[in-house]
Amino acid sequence: MTDLLIWLVAALGAVGGVVLGLLWGRVDGKHKGKREAERDAMEDKSKRVERGRDAVRDGRRAGDPADRLRRNDGRW
């Protein structure tokens, strides 16, 4: 009878460890995914800001106003 009780406690401990490991892994994966998404969003934002700054720098006082009008005319 004692052997059966020892085996039962060991089996419950093993199952509990597996369940706890799965839950821990899922929570950790969600946190890592969220951090990665935030980092990607920050990188994308910084790239867009830099492209915007370059466009403003290149667009303002970049040559003759008539030439700028001709370049931009096809974009409308």
Secondary structure by P-SEA (a helix, b strand, c coil): caaaaaaaaaaaaaaaaaaaaaaaaaaaaaaaaaaaaaaaaaaaaaaaaaaaaaaaaaccccccaaaaaaaacccc
